[in-house]
């Protein structure tokens, strides 16, 4: 198998038994398709974009999410309201003729698929199949099963996971795909293992699989977990499982040992049936092994798709200075030799683009010469968006020391997450009290793909303040790094691997409580960030350069997908190829 083939993907040219089917509840596919909510979906989309660039024989399955996630609206007080994002898949996708059925609460639900062809740099196609239950013959309720991403209650969630897992595996067969590897991106798709088991048994009774049957399924499945805390894993009560999945399937799952404390645990189900499992950063791998010590869990650190997230000004600079960067992101290592004035000039253009958007959205005109911090991510309490406000007087003092300070916030709270909504309200309320001529704090509504790209490229420093160890990986700081923007962050997730103090950014030191960690944040701003930005532009340019060279060249999905192909998808195939091609194996 050649990963850098320039030939478009076709099922006829796929290596025998080499097709990977990638399952994810959300995928950021196209800016006009609201099929994602945040980091998990963006990661999935970037993964597929790099798979297309590299020529990996891969297809993907998700749900169509006809009404999207939601458009966020914020009033002056910081109260969030939500609006649906209806869209028409026929405007972007091609409807497949295949139909399959799944059983939901004893009802037969018909499922179709919409195909979106994601084309890579060299013409290779990764087909993405979006499953859809909005069909005549299904009940009104069942027609809406694929409408809302993360909408409704846990009953709705389990019903959606039946469509994604059981339905997706069956749809792959109905489409005539010969799948060698089923990749479950999070536990949402874990029920595909049941579909594979039933197929392996030839439709036989569910209560009689042999160990050989289980092994056959396990040899086809790999799993990536993204959740570092027990409460974050999908779990369903026995009553829900019996009512929605059915009594026979629930009994089988209980015998397989994937119930914990009386709850069906989808992560346990995925681990039980996977020959390879991984976390999404070195630290997250450690945390996951501690949570599930009975399973071997590797780690493959996340990345982002470089051509998607590098701003146009930085792309133009790189195309001149490092023309091979798109083909092989590792060549971004050569950014270490970029002319300092060129990187400052490119960033200046990206920053002006961001501030123009801020003015368009809010009417506020910010100063491109003033140090600008960015904080944008899902509004969850553990991410501590208000940590910078721990000591307001100290923050105002830093703003004066810097000759002005601008802080840009963005992020959505899940509609059912009242603490997350309260956090947004608190940030906006505090911002209105603190903002003055020297300190400008702006919360931008409706954080999504386009705004995320502008923010990560246009701010001067990317700030991240999660409470350890709740950040599995994080990817927004990686997007910033690809634009030469250093991070000021808690040592959690990817930043443990990416932080070289004073070279790629700065670490907020661990503390016993929020106040101690806020103190470290303030000290780094006062003693490192502000003096460097205000008085030593050449040294600042060198930090931008080393950030891009060291972090941009590694924390990308080009590298990440290569690791998945070697470590997860085709480990034996590659070993066999080495044995044939390496003279060391000649004897």
N, C-alpha and C positions, 0 to 999 in steps of 0.2 A: 504494500500500500504506500503510495507516494502522497505525503501530506501537502506538498507544494505543487500539485498538479494544476496545470492551467486549463484543463478540460472541465466543462460543466458537469455537475453531478447527474448521473442517470442511474436508474436501478439496474440497467444492464451492465454497467461498468463497475458496480459496487463489488469489492472483493468478496469472495465466497464467505458467507457467514460473518461479514464484517460490519453490518449496519448497526448503528447506535440509535436507539429511540430515547429521546430526552423528554422527561415529563416534569412540568412545573405548573403550579396553580396560576402563576402570573408571569408574563413575558413582555418586556418593553420592546415591541417589534418596530413600530413606526410612530412618528410623533403625532400623527393624526388618528391613531387607534388607542383609546384609553383602556388598554388591556393589562395595566400594571398599577401598583400603588406606590412602590418605593424601591428600596435597596434590593430586595430579593428579585423583583421583576427586572430591574435594570441589570443586575448581574446575569440573569438568564439571557436577556437580550444581547448583552455584550459577549457572553459565551458563544451564542449562536453566530454572531457576526464574525468572531475570530475563527470559529469552525468553518464558516463559509470561506473566509480568506485563506485558510490553511488547507482546504480541500478534504476535510474530515467527512467520511460518509455517515451523515447524521440526519435524522428527522426529529421533529419536536411535536409534542402534544400539550395543549392547554385548553382552557375554556374560552368561549367567545366573549363573555362579559358584555352583553349587548348594551347595558346601561352604565358601564364603566365603573370606576371607583367613586369619585365625586369631585365636583368643582368646589373649591373652598371660598367662602366669603367671610370677611372679617369686618365688623363695624368699628367705630372709633374707640369703643371700650375694649375691644379685643375679643368679642364674643364670636365664635365660629358658627356658621350655618353651612349647610351642604345642599348642593344641587346636582341632580343626576347628569350623566354625560352620555346620552343616547347616541349611538352611531350605527351605521349600516354596513355590515361586513361585505355586502355585495359590491360596495364601492372600492374595496381594497383586495378582496379575495375571490377565489373561484370555488363554487360549491361542488363538492364531490357527490357522485351518485350513490355511493355506498351508504347503507343504513344498518345500524346495529341496535340491540335492545339491552337494557339493564333492568334489574328488578329493584324498585325503591318502595319500601313499605308494602311489598307484595304486588305492586303495580308494575306492569311492563311499560317502560319509558323508551321511546324511540329517539335515537341520537343520530345526527348527521355531522359532517365535518366541512369546514371552510379551509381551503388551502391558500397559504401565503408563501410565495417563493422569495426567500431571502438570498440575494445574490452577493457573492463575495468579490474580492478585488480582482480575481482572475476568472470570474464567470462561473465558479462553482455555486450550485444551488443547495441551500438547506431548506427543505419544505417544512412549513409549520402548519399543523392541523389544529384548528380551533373547533372544539366540540360544542354542539348547539342542540338544545332540546326544544326550541321554539318551532314546533311542527304540528300540523293538523293531526289529530288523533290522540295527542297527549292532552291531559287535563290542563286547565288554566294554571294550576299550581306548578305542574311539571314543566309546562312551557317556560316558566320563569326560573327554572333551576340554574340556568347558565346566564342569568341577567346581571347579577351583582357580585362584584369581587369583594370578598370578605363581608358580605351583607348578611343580615338576619342573625339567627341564633345558632347554637351548636347542632340543632337538628338539620338546619339548612346546610351547614358546613359538611356534615356527614353525607348528606344526599349529594352534594357537589363532589365530594371525594369518591363516591361510587361512580359518578359520571366520568371523572378524570381517570381514576385507576382502573376499575373494571371496564368502563366504556372505552378508554383509550387503548388498552391492550387488545380488546376485541376489534376496535376500529383498525388498528394496525394490520390485523389478519384480514379484515374485510377489504382493505386496500391492496392486499397482495404483497405486503412487505415481509421479507424474511429478516427478522431482527435477531441479532446476535447478543446485543447488550441492551438492557433496560436501565436507564439512569434515572433514579428518583431524586429530584432536586427538592429536598425537604420531604417530610412525611406525608404531605397532602396526597401523594400519589401511591401510597403504600399498598392500597387495595389491588393494584395491578398484579401483585404477587398471587392473590387468590385466583384471578383470571388465568394466570399462567399455570397454577397448580391444577385447576379444573381441566384445562386443556391438556396438561400432561397426563391426567388420569383418563383422558378420552371421554369426558362427560360422565364418568362413573360417580358413585355415591361419595359425598363429601367426607364421610367419616372413615374412609379407608385408604388414605395415601400411604405409600411405603416410604422408607427413608430414601430410597432411590428416587422417588418422585420429588421429595423435598430437595434433594441434592441437585436434580436437574434444574429446578427453578432457581436455586441459590447460585448456580454456575452462570446464570444469565443476568443477574441483578447486581447493580452497584448503587450506592446511596451516599448522598451528601447531606449532612445535618448542619443547620445554621443557627441553632438555638442553644445558648449556654446556660439556661436556667430551666429547672424541671417544669415550672408552670407554663413555659412557652411551648411545650410540646402538645400536639393535638391529642386530647383524651376524651373518650366518650363512655357514658355509663353502660352497664350491662343491659339495662332496660332499653336505652336508645339503640344499642347494637342489635338486640333481638327484634325490636320493632321495625327498624329501618333496613338492616342488613338481612335479617331473617334468623330463625332459631338454629338451623343447621350450620350456617356459616359461623355464627357466634360460638357455637359449641366447639367447632374445629379450631377457632382462634384461641379459645380458652385452653384447649389441649396443647396447642403449640406454645403456650407460655408467654403470650403477648399481652395479657392483662396484668396490671399492676395496681394493687390496692383497690380491686374491684372495677378498674377502669381499663377500657381498651386503649392501649398506648400505641399510636401510629409510628412513633420512632422505633419502639421495640419491634413492631411488625416488620418495618423496613430492615432493621439490623438482623433480625432472625433469618431473613431470606436473601441477604446480600453476601456475596463472596468478597466484596471490598467496600469499606466505608471510610469516609473522611470528614473531618472538620474543615473549617475555612480559613484557619490561620494556625500558626504553631501553638499559641496559647490556647486557642479554642480546641485543638486536638487534645491537649492535656486535660482541659475541663471536661470534655466529652468522655474521655476514658475514665475519669473519676466518677462520672454520672452513670456510666454503663460499663463497669469493670469486667463483665463477662464477655465483652466483645472487643475485638481488635479494631481500633479506629485510628487511621492515619490522619495526616493533614496535608492539604493543598491550599496554599494561601490564595485568596481571591485576587483578581485583577480587574482592570477596566479596558474597554476597547479603545486603543489610543487614537485612531483616526476619528472616532466619534466625539471624543472629549477634548482633544487639543483644539484650541481656538484658531480661527482663521489667521490672525496675525502671527501666531506662533507656528502654525503650519507653513505659512509662506517663508518664514525664517528658516525652518528646518529643511524645507524643500531645496533651499539654496545651499545651506551649510552641511546637511546630512541627507542627501537625496535618497538613500536606501532605508530611511527610518520606517516607512510604511511597510515595506516588504518584511523587514526583520526588526522588531522593536528593540532587540538587544543593541542595535546600533545607536540607540539613543544614549548609550554610554559615552559616545563621542561628543555629547553636549558639553562635556567638561572643557572643551576647547572653543566653545562659542564666544564670539566677541562680546564683551560686557555691554557695550552700547547697543548692540543689536537686540539682546534679550530685554534690556530696559525699554527700548523703543517698542518692541512687540507687546510687552506687558502694558505699556502706556495705552496702546490702541485698544487692547482687550478691556482695560479698566474704563476707558472712555465709553466703550460700547455698553458696559454694565451700567454706568451712571446715567447714560442716556435712557436706558430702559427704566431705571428707578424714577427718573424725572417723568417719563411717559406714564408710569403707573400711579405715581403719588403726587406729582407736581413739585417735589422737592429737588432742588438743584444742589448736588453735593460737589465737593472740591476734589478734583483728580490728584492734587498734590498732597492730600492729607492721608495719613495711614488709615487703611480701611481693613477691618476684620470681618470675616464671614463665618456665620454659624447657620447651617441649613441642614435639616434632617427631620425624620418623623418626630412629632412632638410627643415623646414618651417621657415619663418622669425620670427614669433612670439616666436619660441623656443630659439632664440638668442644664437646660437652656438658661436658667437664671443664675448660674454659679458666678458669672461675671459681675452680678449685682449684689454679691454678698456684702461688700463694703462700698456703698455708693460714693462716699466722700473720697475714698482711695481711687476709685475709677475716674472721678472728676479731676483729681490731682494728676493722674497719668495723662489724661487728655490735655491738660495744660502743659505738662512737660513735653508732650509730643508736638505741641503747636497745633493741636486739633486731632480728634479721633472720631472715626465713623465706624459704626457697627451695623452690619446688615444681617437680619434674621429672616428665615423662612422655614416653613414646615407645617404639615397637616397633622391633626389628631384624628384618630379613627372616630367615626361618628358616635360610637358607644363608649369611648374613652373619656369619661368626664374629668379625671385628673389631668389627662393630656390637654383637654380644652382649657382647664383652669390654669395650666402652665402658660399657654399662649396668652390668656387674659392677663396674667401676672406680668409677663414680659412686656406686653404692650402698655399696660398701666404704668409700670416702672419707667419705661422709655419716655412716656409723656411727661413724667415728673423730672427726669434727669436731663433730658435733651436741652441744650443751650447752644450758644454760638461755637463753643469749643468741643462739645460732645453731641454728635448726632446719632440717634439710634432709630433704625427703620425696620419694621416688620413687613415683609412683602407677602401678599396673599397668593394662594394657589401655586405652591411649590410643585413644579413638574419638570419635565425633561429640558425644555428650552431655558427656563429660569435657572435650573441647576447648572447647565453648561455656562451660562453667563457669570454666575456667582463664582464657580470654582476657578474660572479663568481670570476674573477681573478683580477679585479682592487681593490684598497684599499678603495677608496671613490667614490660614484656615484654622479655625478653633474647634476643638472637640473635647467635650468634658463628661464622658460617660462615667457612671459609677462602676468600678471594677467588680467582678469580671463579666459584666453583662454585655459588653461589645464583642460579638463573635468575631467580626472582622472589621466592618466599615469599609466603604469604598469612596466616599466623597473626597477624603484627603488624598487618595490616589489620583483622582481626576485633577485636583489642584496641583499635585506634584508634576503631572504631565505638562502643565503650563508654567512650571518653574515656581509655583507658589508654595512656600514652606508652611509647615503645620506647627501649631502650638497646642499640644494635646496630651491627654492622660495616656499613660503607658498601658494600653489595652488593645486587644484586637491586632490589626496589622501594624499599628504604630510601634509595638515592641520590636518588630523586625525592621521597620523603616526609619526609626529615629537615630540619627547620628547628631548628637548635640552640637548646635552651632553650625552644622553642615547641611542638613536637610530640614532643619527646624529646631524645636525646643520641646523638652518633656516637662509636663506638669507633674511634679513629684508626688508620689503616694503620700497620703496623710491619713490620720486616724478619723477624720471627719471632713465635712464639706468646707468648714472654715479653714482648715489647714491646707486643703488643696486649692482653695481660692487664694490663700496667701502666696502659695507657690506660683500661681498664675500671675498675680500682680507683680511679684518679684521678677519673673521672666520678662514681663512687659517693660518694667522700669529699668532693669539692668542690662537687658540684651536686645530686645526687639526695638524699642523706641530709640535708643541712642544710635543704633546701627542704621535704622531707616532714615532718621532725621539728619544725621551728620556724615555718614559714610556710604554714599550711593554705590561706589565701586565694590565695597565689601558686600553690600546687599545684593548686587548683581552676581557676585561669586556664589552667594548662598542660593540664589535662584538657579544658577548654572549647575551646582552640585546636586540640588534637589531634583532637577530634571534628569541629570546623568545617572545618579545612583538609584533614585526611587522610580522615575519614569521608565527606566530600562528594565526594571524587574516586576513592578506591580501592574502588569498588564495581562489581558486575557490571551494574548499571543503565547506568552510563557505558560500561563495557567492551562490552556487547552492542550498544549504539548505535554504537560505533566499528566493530565487526565488520560491522554491517549497512551502514554507509556506506562503509567502506574495503575490505571483503573480499567480502561477499555480493552487494551491489547497487550497485556504484559507478557504472555507466553509467546504470542506471535512475534513480538519484537526480539525476545530472547532467541527464538529460533532463527530469525533473520541474522542476528549478530553471529550466532554459531556458524552459519553458512558463510557469511561475508568476512568474518574476522580470521586472519591467518593463524591466530592463537589457537583456533579450534581445528586446524587442518589435520592434526594427528588424532 
